[in-house]
Structures are given as structure tokens and as C-alpha cells.
Amino acid sequence: MDYFDKEFCLEVWGPMACFTRPELKVERVSYDVITPSAARAIFEAIFWKPAIHWQVTKIEVLNPIKWTSVRRNEVGAVASKNPIYIDEVKEDNGKLKLINRQQKNTLLLQDVRYRIWAKLCFIPMRQRVKGNKNKYQRWYDANNDQYIVSRNPLIDDVESDLLRKDENPGKYNAMFERRASKGQCFNQPYLGTREFSASFRLVNPETDVLDAPIAENCDLGIMLYDMDFEADLKNPPAMFYRVRMENGVIIVPPKDSKEILR
């Protein structure tokens, strides 16, 4: 059965944002606009299930790109089971030096507002997490096709199989619309890093009055697209693409597009 992937629109904004460039290791420097992976994370913070995945299709920049610089204290130690003491000191040439606190400069975006379009892509049951039996604790048949065993003893295998086949994306579309319209989310969406929280609202293009994007055309160069967890779950390789903004609009190619650089 073929399914129609419905496209949704969110307007997100915040006083600050930092979409860190991976090529700059020491000082944090943001991209000019939000990355597709950060946009996807906002949709997933509102609603996500193993039966769906989000495909960002378009990003509209509503506020002019403005920069600001801040200096802040960061923890240099890697999180582990052992406690980290920020004020821990070490003697260096007769002087006490903080070893876990690092003061770094950050070049970030200020007063950002985006209108993000994304498709809710439904994943049929037999295409989900094949071979990953332990993660979801499912049962598999001889062909490694996934099916769910009902917890209701009054439902036999035939009825359980019918329930599986009748699953459709309509209920997931309704769940996202209900949650986004009420401002509900599993965790607070953020703009690049968690200290920069994002506000959001669900946009109905047919009834809402949409503000025009900025009138700016530019080539923003190579930008991080996302991490390819399907290729390697433990060490996912990065994917990039070339960003071109025309009249404030950025068209995001699909993952399997030739425009994606791996």
C-alpha cells in the first residue's frame, strides 16, 4: 500500500542560536542559518515514534541574519560516571590552574526566526528496524520481517496480523497536529545547543497570514546536512550539502539526492 507523506510547517524563533560548524574545533562559530539536522530535531522534540521519520524540505529565513559574540565558561572534561569538579585545580609552574573550566568565545546568531517545512514520512511495519531485535524487543519470522505479538490473549495471530496491516499514517499526522497546536513537546526544542531554547507554533498555510522571507540571495557554502545513522549506528558519518538561499528560501534536498555529499 502506498502512503501520502503529509507536509507540516512550524515557525520557530529565539533570542540566540548557535549551529556550530564542525570544522572549527576550539571556538564555537555558528552557520549563517539553521541546519537541516537542527530543524529535524525540533520536529522530533514535539513528536516522534519508531513508525515515522521527519524529512525537512524547505527553510524560510524570516529575520535578517545578525551576529553577536559572547564569552562563557565551559566544562572541558568528558561526562562519565565519576564526578566532575569544575573548581578542581592543578599546580603548574608554582601556580594553581583550573583544569576543568575553559573560557571560550562563541560567535552566534541573534534574534532568529525561521519557517520550517517538513514531511512526516510513515514507515510501514515490515520496513522498520530490520535485524535490530534487541532494541525494540519484537518477534521476527523466518524472513526477518517484523510483526507485533498482541498482549491481549483474546486476539489470535490472525487478528494481530490484520491490526498490523491496517496501520496507517493518519493517526500520526493527527497526533503531531494536536501536540504542536497545543505547544506540547517531549523535550524543550532548542536552536543548535540546549542553552538556546526555541519557541514554536504550528502554521496553517491555508488560513494563516505568512510573513515574507528576507529578500536576500546568497551562496552559503557547504553545510552539515545530518549524521547517517543508517550507515553506522555507533560511528555515523557526516553528510553535507551546498546551501543556496534565494529570496530567503532554502530548498533542502532529500537524503538520497545526488546533492548530498558523503
Wavefront OBJ file of the C-alpha trace (Angstrom):
o trace
v 0.000 0.000 0.000
v 1.279 3.469 -0.902
v 1.055 6.246 1.672
v 0.969 10.006 1.269
v 3.576 11.885 3.323
v 1.905 14.986 4.718
v 3.943 18.159 4.943
v 3.777 20.332 8.078
v 5.073 23.812 8.808
v 6.481 25.233 12.031
v 7.550 28.762 12.821
v 10.412 28.778 15.326
v 12.228 31.675 16.914
v 14.579 32.574 19.729
v 16.841 35.371 21.018
v 20.044 33.419 20.274
v 21.136 30.385 18.255
v 24.375 28.562 17.550
v 24.552 25.920 14.816
v 28.189 25.018 15.343
v 30.468 24.428 12.384
v 32.197 21.053 12.847
v 35.393 22.208 11.125
v 36.103 24.704 13.932
v 37.141 22.661 16.951
v 38.142 25.188 19.628
v 35.980 28.294 19.374
v 32.301 27.868 18.545
v 31.244 29.549 15.305
v 27.699 29.203 14.019
v 26.476 28.606 10.497
v 24.578 31.519 8.945
v 21.233 29.679 9.154
v 19.721 26.646 10.841
v 20.947 23.240 9.642
v 18.554 20.504 8.447
v 19.586 18.285 11.366
v 18.732 21.017 13.897
v 15.407 21.605 12.122
v 14.626 17.891 12.225
v 15.430 17.798 15.942
v 12.793 20.481 16.592
v 10.096 18.373 14.924
v 11.262 15.258 16.804
v 11.169 17.142 20.112
v 7.459 17.729 19.514
v 6.574 14.276 18.196
v 8.465 11.134 17.235
v 7.683 7.434 17.040
v 9.600 4.471 15.563
v 6.898 4.353 12.876
v 7.867 7.741 11.387
v 10.795 9.885 10.396
v 10.974 13.574 9.518
v 12.253 14.877 6.187
v 12.949 18.629 6.152
v 12.043 20.051 2.741
v 12.304 23.837 2.990
v 13.637 26.520 5.340
v 12.493 30.128 5.147
v 14.582 32.786 6.884
v 12.214 35.427 8.290
v 14.607 37.702 10.237
v 17.797 39.298 8.910
v 20.976 37.393 9.793
v 22.587 39.134 12.756
v 25.684 38.122 14.705
v 26.877 38.611 18.243
v 29.820 37.349 20.259
v 29.808 36.063 23.817
v 32.455 34.582 26.071
v 31.427 31.893 28.506
v 32.844 29.239 30.783
v 32.626 25.664 29.536
v 33.491 22.351 31.158
v 36.458 20.731 29.470
v 36.034 17.254 30.940
v 34.053 14.497 29.245
v 30.972 13.321 31.133
v 31.485 9.970 32.861
v 30.384 8.019 35.906
v 32.974 9.854 38.012
v 32.033 13.303 39.358
v 33.469 16.385 37.631
v 34.615 19.218 39.863
v 34.565 22.499 37.973
v 36.815 24.258 40.512
v 39.400 21.456 40.570
v 42.908 22.948 40.369
v 46.341 21.647 39.430
v 49.728 23.155 40.182
v 51.576 24.323 37.084
v 54.982 26.043 37.495
v 54.155 27.001 41.028
v 50.727 28.406 40.111
v 47.297 26.905 40.609
v 45.404 26.359 37.384
v 41.817 25.320 36.780
v 41.842 22.094 34.760
v 38.130 21.535 34.026
v 36.956 25.065 33.334
v 37.639 26.605 29.960
v 36.756 30.095 28.837
v 35.795 30.147 25.163
v 34.471 32.708 22.739
v 31.299 31.949 20.737
v 30.183 33.659 17.547
v 26.439 33.080 17.392
v 23.248 34.277 15.746
v 20.930 36.806 17.353
v 17.158 37.227 17.083
v 16.469 34.343 14.712
v 13.132 33.340 13.215
v 12.550 30.543 10.713
v 9.610 28.899 8.996
v 10.453 25.221 8.563
v 8.646 22.763 6.303
v 8.989 19.008 6.859
v 7.243 15.825 5.758
v 6.059 13.241 8.245
v 7.191 10.056 6.484
v 5.377 6.906 7.563
v 7.452 3.708 7.763
v 5.443 0.532 7.031
v 5.777 -2.135 9.681
v 7.839 -4.547 7.604
v 10.422 -1.870 6.838
v 11.164 -0.966 10.454
v 14.352 -1.799 12.363
v 15.083 -4.989 10.418
v 17.667 -7.108 12.190
v 17.522 -4.995 15.356
v 15.710 -7.479 17.563
v 17.076 -6.396 20.928
v 16.328 -2.677 20.636
v 12.554 -2.953 20.332
v 12.110 -6.487 21.732
v 9.995 -7.631 18.798
v 9.410 -11.056 17.363
v 10.577 -11.889 13.846
v 9.557 -14.551 11.379
v 11.871 -16.674 9.256
v 12.280 -13.919 6.661
v 13.368 -11.388 9.292
v 10.163 -9.388 8.755
v 8.908 -7.672 11.850
v 5.499 -8.162 13.397
v 3.974 -7.349 16.773
v 2.604 -10.017 19.078
v -0.554 -8.758 20.751
v -0.621 -8.567 24.542
v -4.353 -9.285 24.527
v -4.876 -13.077 24.922
v -8.288 -12.804 23.200
v -6.626 -11.674 19.962
v -5.103 -14.518 17.967
v -2.274 -14.283 15.461
v -4.649 -13.701 12.534
v -6.322 -10.690 14.143
v -2.975 -9.359 15.290
v -1.697 -9.544 11.726
v -4.769 -7.681 10.483
v -4.206 -4.936 13.040
v -0.650 -4.600 11.822
v -1.705 -4.341 8.175
v -4.375 -1.736 8.936
v -1.873 0.693 10.441
v -1.769 3.992 8.529
v -0.098 7.398 8.909
v -3.360 9.231 9.591
v -3.176 8.764 13.353
v 0.423 10.011 13.459
v -0.490 13.123 11.467
v -3.327 13.838 13.898
v -1.081 13.280 16.922
v 1.507 15.755 15.665
v -1.110 18.382 14.797
v -2.689 18.079 18.228
v 0.611 18.301 20.086
v 2.063 21.142 18.003
v -1.124 23.220 18.167
v -1.124 22.934 21.975
v 2.584 23.691 22.318
v 3.354 20.226 23.698
v 6.766 18.614 23.310
v 8.701 15.660 24.697
v 11.661 17.917 25.463
v 12.230 21.622 25.017
v 13.249 22.346 21.395
v 16.477 24.280 21.046
v 18.383 26.216 18.407
v 21.662 24.379 17.980
v 22.632 23.992 21.628
v 20.400 23.319 24.602
v 21.017 26.656 26.318
v 19.319 28.419 23.387
v 15.691 27.351 23.773
v 13.312 27.691 20.843
v 9.711 28.853 20.803
v 7.442 27.373 18.151
v 3.949 27.430 16.706
v 2.145 25.305 14.146
v 1.490 27.175 10.883
v -1.540 26.531 8.695
v -0.593 27.873 5.245
v -4.223 27.907 4.107
v -5.553 30.160 6.883
v -2.582 31.948 8.493
v -1.087 35.169 7.143
v 2.537 34.310 6.330
v 5.303 36.882 6.673
v 7.556 37.128 3.641
v 11.114 35.797 3.997
v 14.042 38.185 3.811
v 14.874 39.468 0.329
v 18.376 38.095 0.172
v 20.182 35.808 -2.272
v 23.490 34.195 -1.408
v 25.536 31.028 -1.585
v 26.189 29.906 1.996
v 28.663 27.201 1.005
v 28.911 23.682 2.366
v 26.771 22.960 5.427
v 26.211 19.933 7.632
v 23.137 18.043 6.439
v 22.810 15.297 9.058
v 24.501 12.232 10.509
v 23.967 8.968 8.644
v 22.892 6.644 11.462
v 21.613 4.095 8.957
v 25.131 3.530 7.655
v 26.751 3.143 11.082
v 24.823 3.489 14.334
v 27.877 3.742 16.623
v 30.076 5.960 14.432
v 27.749 7.657 11.948
v 29.452 9.502 9.095
v 28.545 13.126 8.442
v 26.601 14.237 5.378
v 26.927 17.715 3.857
v 25.255 19.718 1.096
v 25.702 23.060 -0.620
v 23.295 25.721 0.628
v 21.861 28.310 -1.733
v 19.405 30.864 -0.391
v 17.130 32.578 -2.891
v 14.881 35.357 -1.582
v 15.310 33.966 1.931
v 14.247 30.428 0.945
v 16.479 27.337 1.189
v 15.349 24.135 -0.530
v 16.602 21.075 1.367
v 17.231 18.014 -0.846
v 16.175 14.512 0.280
v 18.700 12.211 1.865
v 19.118 10.025 -1.221
v 19.699 13.022 -3.518
v 22.878 13.396 -5.552
v 23.356 16.807 -3.900
v 24.231 15.124 -0.585
v 27.993 14.903 -0.042
v 29.129 11.871 1.922
l 1 2 3 4 5 6 7 8 9 10 11 12 13 14 15 16 17 18 19 20 21 22 23 24 25 26 27 28 29 30 31 32 33 34 35 36 37 38 39 40 41 42 43 44 45 46 47 48 49 50 51 52 53 54 55 56 57 58 59 60 61 62 63 64 65 66 67 68 69 70 71 72 73 74 75 76 77 78 79 80 81 82 83 84 85 86 87 88 89 90 91 92 93 94 95 96 97 98 99 100 101 102 103 104 105 106 107 108 109 110 111 112 113 114 115 116 117 118 119 120 121 122 123 124 125 126 127 128 129 130 131 132 133 134 135 136 137 138 139 140 141 142 143 144 145 146 147 148 149 150 151 152 153 154 155 156 157 158 159 160 161 162 163 164 165 166 167 168 169 170 171 172 173 174 175 176 177 178 179 180 181 182 183 184 185 186 187 188 189 190 191 192 193 194 195 196 197 198 199 200 201 202 203 204 205 206 207 208 209 210 211 212 213 214 215 216 217 218 219 220 221 222 223 224 225 226 227 228 229 230 231 232 233 234 235 236 237 238 239 240 241 242 243 244 245 246 247 248 249 250 251 252 253 254 255 256 257 258 259 260 261 262
